[in-house]
Amino acid sequence: MRPVHWDHTDHTRPEGYVRQDWEKLYRAAILESDRSRLLQRIEDAEAAIRKRSRSLSKPPGNNEKEPGAITRALHILSLLRGAGQEH
């Protein structure tokens, strides 16, 4: 699997790409099989999700489904983090 890189400084992309960023990082975290890289993947995904969540709270917040997806993703990442720390 190729590493997923996220450019925190690119503000020129259309809004639709922001959601795609956190989703890519989320998928990379849940699919990571290397335990030594799992925590970093989770942290990267959580940071991108928090950033996206803050942007959704500002007008115009017209995406009705994404906040629910964000909530579910954060929950799953927290479970994954806990499972990764058990071993």
HELIX and SHEET records of a PDB file:
HELIX    1   1 GLU A   15  LEU A   31  1                                  17    
HELIX    2   2 ARG A   35  LEU A   56  1                                  22    
HELIX    3   3 GLU A   66  GLU A   86  1                                  21    
END                                                                             
